[in-house]
């Protein structure tokens, strides 16, 4: 039985989740891979060094959910091309920092570091895994795709995705 989750994520919703729960996620998620994560953290660090704690990032981290994915370009008549998960451990260097500043979770695949696991617990956040090799299927759950930041990265830019019943499993 799937649990339905509406975004943004709240502490109350996260506390109800248990490892192994099957979920259907609906709302706004953002794609981000390695370089996008690095740029987000660099922006945070630069802002903090300048005393600008409230300087805007390309999107609000509070309650946000990142999808470790780099969607392929859409074919004519499609919202998005294939959009499957990438390996989340590649973002381990940056994830704890983003969690500290309000990110509430991420979707990806594979193992993550002990540091990231500890940060998930510390900041009451969650890791959802989804199905590798199923990018074409998952793209059907994406209703809208809008580039948000770092367009020079092409498919690895940050995209805002509106999803409906996006399937995942609670890992944490």
C-alpha positions as CSV (number, residue, x, y, z in Angstrom):
1,X,0.0,0.0,0.0
2,X,1.4,3.4,-1.0
3,X,1.4,6.4,1.2
4,X,0.6,9.7,-0.5
5,X,3.0,12.5,0.2
6,X,2.3,16.2,-0.7
7,X,5.2,18.6,-0.9
8,X,6.8,20.6,0.6
9,X,7.9,18.1,3.2
10,X,7.1,18.9,6.8
11,X,8.7,17.5,10.0
12,X,5.3,15.9,10.8
13,X,5.1,14.0,7.5
14,X,8.7,12.8,7.8
15,X,8.2,11.5,11.3
16,X,5.4,9.3,10.1
17,X,7.6,7.6,7.5
18,X,9.4,4.3,8.1
19,X,12.2,2.6,6.1
20,X,10.6,0.5,3.5
21,X,7.4,2.5,3.1
22,X,6.2,2.8,-0.5
23,X,5.3,6.4,-1.3
24,X,3.7,8.4,-4.1
25,X,5.1,12.0,-4.1
26,X,3.1,14.9,-5.5
27,X,4.2,18.5,-5.7
28,X,7.4,20.4,-6.6
29,X,10.8,18.8,-6.7
30,X,14.1,20.1,-8.1
31,X,16.7,18.1,-10.0
32,X,20.3,18.5,-9.1
33,X,23.4,16.5,-9.8
34,X,27.1,16.9,-8.8
35,X,28.0,20.3,-10.2
36,X,24.7,21.9,-9.3
37,X,25.1,20.7,-5.7
38,X,28.6,22.2,-5.7
39,X,27.4,25.5,-7.0
40,X,24.5,25.6,-4.4
41,X,27.0,25.0,-1.5
42,X,29.5,27.5,-2.9
43,X,26.6,30.1,-3.1
44,X,25.7,29.3,0.5
45,X,29.3,29.6,1.7
46,X,29.9,32.9,-0.2
47,X,26.7,34.4,1.2
48,X,27.6,33.3,4.8
49,X,31.1,34.7,4.4
50,X,29.6,38.1,3.4
51,X,27.1,38.0,6.3
52,X,24.1,37.5,3.9
53,X,22.3,34.7,5.7
54,X,19.1,35.4,3.7
55,X,20.6,35.8,0.3
56,X,18.4,34.0,-2.2
57,X,19.4,30.7,-3.8
58,X,17.8,29.7,-7.1
59,X,15.0,28.1,-5.0
60,X,14.0,27.9,-1.4
61,X,15.7,25.0,0.4
62,X,13.1,25.1,3.3
63,X,11.1,21.9,3.0
64,X,12.5,21.2,-0.5
65,X,13.1,17.8,-2.0
66,X,15.9,17.3,-4.5
67,X,15.9,14.6,-7.2
68,X,19.3,13.3,-8.1
69,X,18.7,13.3,-11.8
70,X,19.6,14.9,-15.1
71,X,16.6,14.7,-17.4
72,X,17.1,14.2,-21.1
73,X,15.6,16.8,-23.5
74,X,11.9,16.3,-24.2
75,X,10.8,15.0,-27.6
76,X,8.0,17.0,-29.4
77,X,4.8,16.8,-27.5
78,X,6.4,15.6,-24.2
79,X,7.0,17.5,-21.0
80,X,10.4,16.0,-20.4
81,X,12.6,13.2,-21.7
82,X,13.8,10.2,-19.7
83,X,14.3,11.2,-16.1
84,X,15.8,8.4,-14.0
85,X,17.8,8.7,-10.8
86,X,21.5,8.9,-10.5
87,X,23.7,7.6,-7.7
88,X,23.1,9.7,-4.6
89,X,26.5,9.0,-3.0
90,X,28.1,11.3,-5.6
91,X,26.4,14.2,-3.8
92,X,27.5,13.1,-0.3
93,X,30.1,15.9,0.0
94,X,27.3,18.5,-0.3
95,X,24.2,17.0,1.0
96,X,24.8,17.5,4.8
97,X,25.3,21.2,4.2
98,X,22.1,21.6,2.2
99,X,20.2,19.6,4.9
100,X,21.6,22.0,7.5
101,X,20.1,25.0,5.6
102,X,16.6,23.5,5.2
103,X,16.6,20.8,2.6
104,X,14.2,18.1,3.8
105,X,15.2,15.2,1.6
106,X,16.3,13.8,-1.7
107,X,15.4,11.1,-4.2
108,X,18.1,9.0,-5.8
109,X,19.5,5.5,-5.9
110,X,22.3,3.6,-4.2
111,X,24.1,3.8,-0.9
112,X,25.0,7.0,0.9
113,X,27.8,7.8,3.4
114,X,27.6,7.5,7.1
115,X,28.0,11.3,7.3
116,X,24.9,11.8,5.1
117,X,22.9,9.2,7.1
118,X,23.8,11.0,10.3
119,X,22.8,14.4,8.8
120,X,19.4,12.9,7.7
121,X,18.8,12.0,11.3
122,X,20.1,15.3,12.7
123,X,18.0,17.5,10.5
124,X,14.9,15.2,10.4
125,X,15.2,14.6,6.7
126,X,14.5,11.6,4.4
127,X,16.2,9.7,1.6
128,X,13.8,8.2,-1.0
129,X,15.1,5.7,-3.5
130,X,13.4,5.2,-6.8
131,X,13.8,2.8,-9.7
132,X,17.1,2.9,-11.6
133,X,16.7,2.1,-15.3
134,X,13.1,3.3,-15.3
135,X,13.6,6.9,-16.5
136,X,11.0,6.7,-19.3
137,X,8.4,5.3,-16.8
138,X,9.2,7.9,-14.2
139,X,9.0,10.8,-16.7
140,X,5.3,10.0,-17.1
141,X,4.8,11.1,-13.5
142,X,6.3,14.6,-14.3
143,X,3.6,17.0,-15.3
144,X,5.7,20.2,-15.8
145,X,9.5,20.9,-16.2
146,X,11.0,24.4,-15.9
147,X,14.7,25.3,-15.9
148,X,15.6,27.2,-12.7
149,X,19.3,27.7,-12.6
150,X,22.7,26.9,-14.0
151,X,21.4,26.5,-17.6
152,X,25.0,26.3,-18.8
153,X,25.1,22.7,-17.4
154,X,22.5,21.5,-19.9
155,X,20.7,18.4,-18.7
156,X,22.5,18.8,-15.4
157,X,21.0,22.2,-14.7
158,X,18.5,22.6,-11.9
159,X,15.0,22.0,-13.1
160,X,11.8,22.5,-11.2
161,X,9.5,19.5,-11.7
162,X,5.8,19.3,-10.9
163,X,5.2,15.6,-10.1
164,X,2.1,13.6,-9.5
165,X,2.2,10.2,-7.8
166,X,6.0,9.9,-8.3
167,X,6.9,6.4,-6.9
168,X,9.6,5.9,-4.3
169,X,10.6,3.9,-1.3
170,X,11.7,5.4,2.1
171,X,15.3,4.4,2.6
172,X,16.1,6.2,5.9
